[in-house]
Amino acid sequence: MLQFVAVGLAVHLVFFYSIFDIYFTSPLVHGMTPQRTPLSPPAKRLVLFVADGLRADVLYRLDENGSPRASYLRKVIEEKGSWGVSHTHVPTESRPGHVALIAGFYEDVSAVAKGWKDNPIEFDSVFNESKYTWSWGSPDILPMFAKGASKDHIYTFMYPAENEDFAAEDASKLDTWVFDETFHCSLWFWLLFYI
């Protein structure tokens, strides 16, 4: 009986180890030569809005009157901007998968050991390859993209961590903070450079 328990425990330990060995390894490959495309960029500027928890099926669905729920965003999608739907891969720090959107790969699952506050392996992103990046939002997400930047050109503006109360009655507080701060910084930028 003791041998049966010992063999069963050993088999379970091997299976348990194999799960971590297979799934908790980094998806990044280092030591590759950076590549450049001969094509010109499709735009001078990229403005990226990420709405955490805004499901695509709800955004595109019309209300009972046949009107879009987010008329301004729908107008931008149909007439001016490019758009896409983000498909995430679990586990992830945030539903939209910011790392997948901005860096082009699924989040490193080994980041779970750091509480998703930091990606344990440095990675390149659109932010690092841009001339300047200004970003507003969560203190859990933004530092991942500022760390390891090759030059001092990524500016992050984060709301205080104690303001993150996802069980609050008014879920729009953080969105309002981001909107107000973006508006104020954009106004100062416009005044400094265009007047």
N, C-alpha and C positions, 0 to 999 in steps of 0.2 A: 504493500500500500504506500509506503514511504517513497519507493522508487517511482511509482506512478505519479505521485504529487510532485516530485522533483522534476521528472521529465515534462509534465504538464506546465509547471512554472517556467522551465527553461524555454519551452516552445512559445509561451506567451511573451516572455521577455524578448525573444528574437523577433517576434512579430511586432511588438511595441517599438523596438529599436529600428526596425525596417521602415516603419511609418515616418519616424523623424528623419531617418537617413534619406528617404525618397522625397518627402514633401517639404522638409524644413531646410533645404539647401538654397543658396542664392541663385536667381535666374540670370545674374549678370556674368558676363565674360569679360575679363580684364586683359590688357595688353594688346588690344587691337589698334590698328592704325586709324586715326580719325579720317573720315571721308567727307568730301565736299561735293555738292551737286553743281553741274554747270548751268542749271536753270536759274533764272532770276526768281526772287521771292514773289509769291502771288499778291502780296500786299506790303505796304510800308509799316503798318502797325497791326498788332494783334490785340484785341480786347477780348478777354476770356472771362465770361461770367459762369460760375459754377454754382448751381442751386442744389445744395445738399438736401435730398429727400424729395425733390421735384420729379415725380415720375413722368416719363414721356407719354404714357397712355393717358394720364390725366391732363397733361399740357395740351395734347392734340385733340382731345375730346371736346365736342361742342356742348354747350349747356342746353337746357330744355327749349330755349328760344332759337337755337341754331347759331348762336354767337360764340366766338372763341372765349375761353376763360381768361386767357392772357393775351388780349388783343394786340398790345404793343409788341410782345415777343413774337407772336405769330406773324405780324406784319414784317418784322425784321427777317424772320426765317424765309418768308415767301418772296420778299422783294430785294433785300439788301445783302444779308449776311450768309455765311456758310454755317451749316449746322450738322450735328451728328448726335447719335445716341451712344452713351458710354455703357459698355457691358463690363461689369466688374467681375472679379475673381476673388473668392474668399480664401483666406481671411483678409480683411482690409480695414484700415483705420476709419475710412469714411465711405458712405454708400457710393458716391460718384467715382471713387478710386482716383484721387488726385494724382498719385504717382503714375497711373496708367495714362491719364489725360495729358500730363505735362512732360513726363519722361519717356513714355512709350512702352512700358513694361508693367506687368503686375507687381504689386508690392512684394517686397522681400519678406517671406513668411517668418524668417528668423528675427524680424523686428518685433515679433510678439514678446520676446524675452525682454525688450526694452519698453514695453507698454505702448508701442507704436509712436512714442514721442520722437524717435530718431531711427533712421534707417541705418543699420549697422555697417552697411557697405556704401561708400560714396558712389554717386551716379551722376551722369550728365542729364541735362534737361533743356527744354526750350528756353527757360529763364536764364540758364547759364550761357547759352549761345546768343542771347539777344544783347543789344547795345545797352539798354536800361530796362529794368523791371521794377514796377511798383505793385505791391500786393497788399490787400487788406483782408483780415479775417482771423481765423482761429490760431491761438498759440500752440495748438497741437499739430497743425498742418504746415504752416508757413516756414518754420525753421528748417524743415527737411530740405527745402529747396535753396535756402540761403547757405547752408553748410556745404563746404567744398566748392563754392563758386570760385572760378579762376581769377576773377577780378572783382573789385568793389563796386558793383553796379546793381545789386539786388537790394531794394529797399522794402522792408516789411513793416506794416503797421498792424499791430495785433490788439484786440480787445483784451481786457484783463481776464485771466482764467477764472476768477471767481464769478464772472458774469455768465459763465456757461451753466445754465440751469435748464436742461432740456425737458424738465417736468413742469416748468413754469406755465402759468395760464396764458401769458402773452408770449407766444413763440417768435414774435417778430422783433423783439428787442435787439438781438444780435444783427439781424438784417438791417434794421434802422441805423445801428451804429456804423456798420460798413458803408451804407449809403451816405450818411452824413460825413464821415471821414473822407470818403472818396471825393465827394462834392467839394469839401473844403480844400483838400490837397490839389484837386484839379483846378480850382479857382486860383489858388496861389501860383500854381505852375503857369497858368495862362497869363496872369498879371506879370510875372517875372520875365517870361520869354516873349510875349507878344505885344507888350505895351512899352 
